């Protein structure tokens, strides 16, 4: 679990919009998730938050939420 970006108002919907393409195949690594987000050009706080994810492979987007448990849905 990583620390949330206090006061940024980042939601799961925003993160999902930025990272969904990374999961088009068979899961995604942290680096692939961050790269997908950079390509989507979300606000910088989202890139910073994703950069703090643990370096591991995420089989699905749902697994990302396990490292961001307190992030609101929308």
Secondary structure as the mmCIF struct_conf table of DSSP 4:
data_model
#
loop_
_struct_conf.conf_type_id
_struct_conf.id
_struct_conf.beg_label_comp_id
_struct_conf.beg_label_asym_id
_struct_conf.beg_label_seq_id
_struct_conf.end_label_comp_id
_struct_conf.end_label_asym_id
_struct_conf.end_label_seq_id
TURN_TY1_P TURN_TY1_P1 UNK A 6 UNK A 7
BEND BEND1 UNK A 8 UNK A 8
HELX_RH_AL_P HELX_RH_AL_P1 UNK A 12 UNK A 19
HELX_RH_3T_P HELX_RH_3T_P1 UNK A 20 UNK A 23
BEND BEND2 UNK A 24 UNK A 26
STRN STRN1 UNK A 28 UNK A 29
HELX_RH_AL_P HELX_RH_AL_P2 UNK A 30 UNK A 40
TURN_TY1_P TURN_TY1_P2 UNK A 41 UNK A 41
HELX_RH_AL_P HELX_RH_AL_P3 UNK A 44 UNK A 51
TURN_TY1_P TURN_TY1_P3 UNK A 52 UNK A 52
BEND BEND3 UNK A 53 UNK A 53
BEND BEND4 UNK A 55 UNK A 56
STRN STRN2 UNK A 57 UNK A 58
BEND BEND5 UNK A 59 UNK A 60
HELX_RH_AL_P HELX_RH_AL_P4 UNK A 61 UNK A 66
TURN_TY1_P TURN_TY1_P4 UNK A 67 UNK A 67
BEND BEND6 UNK A 68 UNK A 68
TURN_TY1_P TURN_TY1_P5 UNK A 69 UNK A 70
#
